[in-house]
Amino acid sequence: MTLVLEDPGGAPLDRLLGGPLDVSQFLRIAIPLAGALRRVHERGLIHKDIKPANILADPASGGLWLTGFGIASRLPREHQAPAPLEVIAGTLAYMAPEQTGRMNRSVDSRSDLYSLGVTFYEMLTGQLPFTAAVIIDGAFAQDPFSADEYIRQKHARSVLFLPLVKQAKLIGVLYLENKLASHVFTPARISVLELLASQAAISLENARLYSDLQEREAKIRRLVESDIIGIIMWDLEGRIIEANEAFLHMVGYCRDDLVSGGLRWSAMTPAEWNYTHERTVVELRATGSYKAFEKEYFRKDGSRVPVLLGGATFNERRDQGVSFVLDLTERKRAEEELRESERRYREAQIALAHANRVTTMGQLAASISHEVNQPLVRTGCSMPSSPPNPAAWAWDSRSAVRSWKAMVAGFGPRQTYPTAPRFSSPCR
């Protein structure tokens, strides 16, 4: 299914914000934007991602369009479950606090108004809120933060809050305090601290990425070392660079064979599978992965093992990769036993049908033999004085045989069939 949308034109607002807008420019954008958001809320939607990148503006025509409804919700009120910041849907710099799941408040239309206010702030000042340093000089000075319980207890003379921001994303906050003197955080010192803060933000982000990478590597390592299935790492030159114990046991090799470099998938592949591997290499170079297929490997003792193989490449060069290898020996054995069972079943059916035919013919032959050998005795009259002619009153054996042949051939008892003439009883 394909969703086709009209391109209204214009450009994302974040590309037009090279600096603070004057009041007239701001109002030409802010008024229709507020009206568009009102209509969204009237239809029972919560946008949840209001930001300049999701606003299209055309300065020439004055048109404005609100886009980016990918995470919009129709619920009038919903509760966001706590989640790591990197997986929360939306843009953290414009996101209302309740959308992070760390506040005891539900997400509703007011969350969009918070994001709209952040956007307006950026349009008027040229920067996001909460990115400038907060300086408190003197614990007893008239300052919005002077009544803070911590500052009053610690008697801090100078306090500096410096956000650590990387690519418009808040990484952390640098907190510095001085209990000896006030006004110690001069503009020159703050410039140096801002430079250090930017480097600290980069370092923290790199550390987080490195930690994520280590976690992924640990998961992959647990999968490889669990030996649930065979896993190999290879290159397109035919070498097997690394393999787990499950694969080595499958093909009958040991770890020393792998370390010595004597394990090559190209040498372990039977000749009849070379064409399939050539097609796999073409697919790997084109897409970076290949679909799973069945093949065979030579074991160390020369026997063959059927396997299911699938994998992908590591890098953009696509000359090295990883594959899973599943042993199909048990499945192939079960399939062979099933085919043998079906063959024996068909043979038994043929033998039973043959036995039924033989039994039927035996019964038929016995009946014919009985009728041929059974003597015909005259009853119900006295014997004539002169010996009768047997042909005049008795069936001969050929007549009986013809009668049975007629019955076997399908003649009914009332159908005409040539028989011997009936005798005329001498008793009449």
C-alpha positions in Angstrom: 0.0 0.0 0.0 1.3 3.5 -0.9 0.1 6.7 0.7 0.3 9.6 -1.8 0.1 13.2 -0.4 0.0 16.5 -2.2 3.1 18.6 -2.1 1.9 22.1 -1.1 5.3 23.7 -1.7 7.2 25.9 0.7 10.2 25.0 2.8 10.7 23.7 6.3 10.7 26.5 8.8 14.0 25.4 10.4 15.7 26.2 7.1 14.3 29.7 7.1 15.4 30.5 10.7 18.9 31.9 10.2 18.5 34.1 13.2 15.8 35.9 15.2 12.7 37.0 13.2 11.4 40.5 13.5 7.9 40.9 15.0 6.1 41.3 11.6 7.7 38.2 10.2 7.0 36.3 13.4 3.3 37.2 13.4 2.8 36.3 9.7 3.9 32.8 10.7 2.7 32.5 14.3 -1.0 33.5 13.7 -1.8 30.9 10.9 0.3 28.3 12.8 -1.8 28.8 16.0 -5.0 28.5 13.8 -3.8 25.3 12.2 -3.0 23.8 15.6 -6.5 24.8 16.9 -8.1 23.0 14.0 -6.0 19.9 14.8 -7.2 19.9 18.4 -10.9 20.5 17.3 -10.6 17.2 15.4 -9.5 15.3 18.6 -5.8 15.0 17.6 -2.7 15.5 19.6 0.3 16.3 17.3 3.0 15.6 19.9 5.9 16.8 17.6 5.4 20.5 17.0 8.8 21.9 15.8 10.1 24.0 12.9 11.1 21.0 10.8 7.4 20.0 10.7 6.2 23.4 9.6 6.2 24.3 5.9 6.2 28.0 5.1 6.1 29.8 1.8 7.2 33.5 2.3 6.1 34.5 -1.2 2.5 33.4 -0.9 2.2 33.5 2.9 1.1 29.9 3.0 1.8 27.7 6.0 1.2 24.0 6.5 1.6 21.8 9.6 3.0 18.3 8.8 4.7 15.5 10.7 1.7 13.6 12.1 3.7 10.3 12.3 3.3 10.0 16.1 0.0 11.9 16.4 -2.7 10.4 18.7 -6.5 10.5 18.6 -6.7 10.0 22.4 -7.9 13.1 24.3 -5.6 12.0 27.1 -2.9 9.4 27.4 -0.1 8.5 29.9 3.4 8.1 28.6 5.4 5.2 30.1 8.9 6.1 31.2 11.5 5.1 28.6 15.1 5.9 27.7 15.5 9.3 26.1 16.9 7.8 22.9 13.8 5.8 22.2 11.1 8.3 23.2 9.1 9.3 20.1 9.4 13.0 19.4 12.1 15.7 19.6 13.4 16.2 23.1 14.3 19.9 22.7 10.6 20.7 21.8 9.0 18.1 23.9 6.7 18.8 26.9 8.0 17.3 30.1 5.0 14.9 30.5 5.9 13.3 27.1 9.1 11.9 28.7 7.0 9.8 31.1 8.9 11.3 34.1 6.0 13.4 35.4 2.8 12.5 37.0 0.8 14.1 34.2 -1.1 12.9 31.2 -0.3 13.9 27.6 -3.1 16.1 26.2 -3.5 19.1 23.9 -1.6 21.3 26.3 1.6 19.3 25.4 1.3 20.7 21.9 1.0 24.2 23.3 4.3 23.7 25.2 6.0 22.7 22.0 4.4 25.6 20.1 5.8 28.0 22.8 9.3 26.5 22.4 9.0 27.0 18.6 7.9 30.7 19.1 10.8 31.3 21.4 13.2 30.0 18.8 11.7 32.1 16.1 12.0 35.3 18.2 15.5 34.6 19.8 17.2 32.4 17.2 18.0 29.8 19.8 16.3 27.1 21.9 15.3 27.8 25.5 17.4 26.4 28.3 20.6 26.5 26.3 22.1 29.6 28.0 24.0 29.5 31.2 22.2 30.4 34.5 24.4 32.5 36.8 23.5 33.2 40.4 25.8 35.8 42.1 25.4 35.8 45.8 23.1 33.6 47.8 21.4 36.5 49.5 20.8 38.6 46.3 17.3 39.1 45.0 17.3 36.3 42.4 14.6 33.8 41.4 16.8 31.0 42.6 18.0 32.6 45.9 15.2 30.9 47.8 16.2 27.5 46.8 16.8 25.3 49.9 20.1 23.9 48.6 21.6 27.3 47.9 20.5 28.6 51.3 22.0 25.6 53.1 25.3 25.6 51.3 25.7 29.4 51.3 26.9 29.4 47.7 28.2 32.9 46.6 28.3 32.1 42.9 26.5 29.3 41.0 26.7 28.4 37.3 24.4 26.1 35.4 25.7 25.3 32.0 23.7 23.0 29.7 25.6 20.4 27.7 24.0 20.4 24.3 24.9 18.4 21.2 23.0 18.9 17.9 20.1 20.6 19.7 19.9 17.6 22.1 20.4 18.1 25.8 23.0 15.7 27.1 23.5 17.0 30.7 24.1 20.0 32.8 27.4 21.3 34.2 27.0 22.7 37.7 29.7 24.9 39.3 29.5 26.8 42.6 31.8 29.0 44.6 31.3 29.6 48.3 34.1 32.2 48.7 33.2 35.1 46.4 30.5 36.3 44.1 30.6 37.3 40.5 33.4 34.8 39.8 31.9 33.6 36.6 32.9 36.4 34.3 32.0 36.4 30.5 35.6 35.4 29.6 35.5 32.5 32.0 32.0 31.5 30.8 33.3 31.5 27.1 36.0 29.0 28.1 33.5 26.9 30.1 31.1 26.9 27.1 33.9 25.5 24.9 34.7 22.9 27.6 31.0 22.1 27.9 30.6 21.5 24.1 33.6 19.1 24.3 32.1 17.4 27.3 28.8 17.0 25.5 30.6 15.3 22.6 32.6 13.1 25.0 29.4 12.1 26.9 27.6 11.3 23.7 30.5 9.2 22.4 30.7 7.4 25.7 27.0 6.6 25.5 27.3 5.4 21.9 30.3 3.3 22.9 28.4 1.8 25.8 25.5 1.0 23.5 28.0 -0.6 21.1 29.5 -2.7 23.9 26.0 -3.8 25.0 25.2 -4.9 21.4 28.5 -6.7 21.1 27.8 -8.5 24.4 24.4 -9.7 23.1 25.9 -10.9 19.9 28.7 -12.6 21.8 26.2 -14.4 24.1 24.4 -15.6 21.0 27.6 -16.9 19.3 28.9 -18.6 22.5 25.5 -20.2 23.4 26.0 -22.7 20.5 22.3 -22.8 19.8 23.1 -22.7 16.0 26.3 -22.6 14.0 27.7 -19.1 13.3 30.6 -18.3 11.1 32.3 -15.1 10.0 33.8 -15.3 6.5 35.2 -13.3 3.5 34.4 -13.6 -0.2 37.9 -15.1 -0.8 36.6 -18.4 0.7 38.1 -18.1 4.2 36.3 -18.8 7.5 37.6 -16.1 9.8 35.7 -17.1 13.0 33.3 -19.9 13.9 31.6 -21.1 17.1 31.8 -24.5 18.6 28.4 -25.5 17.2 29.6 -25.1 13.6 33.0 -26.8 14.3 31.2 -29.8 15.8 28.8 -29.8 12.9 31.6 -30.2 10.3 33.9 -32.3 12.5 36.8 -29.8 12.7 38.5 -28.4 15.9 39.6 -25.0 17.0 43.2 -25.6 15.9 42.0 -26.2 12.3 40.3 -22.8 12.4 43.3 -20.9 13.9 45.7 -22.4 11.4 43.7 -21.0 8.6 42.9 -24.4 7.1 39.1 -24.0 7.2 37.7 -22.6 4.0 34.1 -22.6 3.0 35.0 -22.8 -0.7 36.9 -26.1 -0.1 34.1 -27.5 2.0 31.4 -26.9 -0.6 30.6 -29.7 -3.1 31.1 -28.9 -6.7 27.4 -29.2 -7.5 26.7 -26.2 -5.2 29.2 -23.8 -6.8 26.6 -22.3 -9.1 24.4 -21.5 -6.1 27.3 -19.8 -4.3 28.0 -17.7 -7.4 24.5 -16.4 -7.4 24.7 -15.8 -3.6 27.9 -13.7 -4.1 26.1 -11.6 -6.7 23.2 -11.1 -4.3 25.5 -10.1 -1.5 27.3 -7.5 -3.5 24.0 -6.0 -4.7 22.0 -6.0 -1.4 24.4 -6.8 1.4 22.5 -10.0 2.4 21.2 -13.2 0.9 18.1 -15.3 1.5 18.4 -18.5 3.4 18.9 -21.6 1.3 19.8 -25.3 1.7 23.2 -26.7 0.8 25.8 -29.3 1.9 29.2 -29.1 3.5 32.0 -31.6 3.4 32.9 -32.9 6.9 36.5 -33.5 7.8 36.0 -37.3 7.3 34.6 -36.7 3.8 31.0 -37.3 4.6 28.3 -34.6 3.9 26.1 -32.6 6.2 23.0 -30.9 4.9 22.6 -27.3 6.3 20.4 -24.2 6.1 22.5 -21.1 5.4 21.7 -17.4 5.6 23.7 -14.2 6.3 24.7 -10.7 5.6 27.8 -8.5 5.1 29.5 -6.3 7.7 30.6 -3.1 5.9 30.0 -1.1 2.8 32.8 -3.0 1.0 30.7 -6.1 1.4 33.7 -8.4 1.3 33.2 -9.9 4.8 30.1 -11.0 6.7 28.4 -13.4 9.1 26.2 -16.4 8.5 24.1 -18.7 10.6 24.3 -22.4 9.8 21.6 -24.8 10.9 22.2 -28.6 10.8 19.4 -30.3 8.8 20.6 -33.9 9.4 17.7 -34.8 11.7 15.2 -33.3 9.4 16.5 -35.0 6.3 16.5 -38.3 8.2 12.9 -37.8 9.3 12.0 -37.0 5.7 13.7 -40.2 4.5 11.9 -42.3 7.1 8.6 -40.7 6.0 9.2 -41.5 2.4 10.2 -45.1 3.3 7.0 -45.5 5.4 4.9 -44.2 2.5 6.7 -46.7 0.1 6.0 -49.6 2.5 2.4 -48.5 2.8 1.9 -48.4 -1.0 3.5 -51.9 -1.3 1.2 -53.3 1.4 -1.9 -51.9 -0.4 -0.7 -53.5 -3.7 -0.1 -56.9 -1.9 -3.5 -56.7 -0.2 -5.3 -56.0 -3.5 -3.4 -58.9 -5.1 -4.4 -61.2 -2.3 -8.0 -60.2 -2.6 -8.0 -61.0 -6.3 -6.3 -64.4 -5.7 -8.9 -65.3 -3.0 -11.8 -64.4 -5.2 -10.5 -66.5 -8.1 -9.9 -69.4 -5.7 -13.4 -69.3 -4.5 -14.7 -69.1 -8.0 -12.6 -72.0 -9.1 -13.7 -74.1 -6.1 -17.4 -73.4 -7.0 -16.9 -74.4 -10.6 -15.1 -77.6 -9.6 -17.9 -78.5 -7.2 -20.5 -78.1 -9.8 -18.6 -80.1 -12.4 -18.0 -83.0 -10.1 -21.4 -83.1 -8.4 -23.5 -86.1 -9.8 -27.0 -85.5 -10.9 -29.5 -88.0 -9.5 -33.0 -88.6 -10.7 -35.6 -88.4 -8.1 -39.4 -88.5 -8.0 -40.0 -91.3 -10.6 -39.2 -94.9 -11.2 -36.5 -96.1 -13.4 -37.6 -97.2 -16.9 -37.3 -100.8 -17.9 -34.8 -100.0 -20.6 -31.6 -98.0 -19.9 -32.2 -94.3 -20.6 -30.1 -92.3 -22.9 -27.9 -90.0 -20.5 -27.8 -87.3 -23.2 -31.6 -87.0 -23.1 -31.9 -86.1 -19.4 -28.5 -85.1 -17.8 -26.2 -82.1 -18.1 -22.8 -82.8 -19.5 -19.7 -81.2 -18.0 -19.2 -78.9 -21.0 -22.6 -77.3 -20.4 -21.8 -76.6 -16.8 -18.5 -75.0 -17.8 -20.2 -72.8 -20.4 -22.8 -71.7 -17.8 -20.1 -70.7 -15.3 -18.1 -68.9 -17.9 -21.3 -66.9 -18.8 -21.8 -65.9 -15.2 -18.1 -64.8 -14.8 -18.3 -62.8 -18.1 -21.3 -60.9 -16.8 -24.3 -62.7 -18.3 -27.3 -62.5 -16.1 -29.5 -65.5 -15.3 -32.1 -64.2 -17.8 -29.7 -63.4 -20.6 -29.5 -65.7 -23.6 -26.4 -68.0 -23.7 -26.0 -71.1 -25.8 -26.5 -74.2 -23.6 -27.1 -77.9 -24.0 -30.8 -78.8 -24.7 -32.8 -79.5 -21.6 -33.8 -83.2 -21.2 -37.3 -84.4 -21.2 -38.0 -86.4 -18.1 -39.1 -89.9 -18.9 -41.5 -89.6 -15.9 -43.8 -87.4 -17.8 
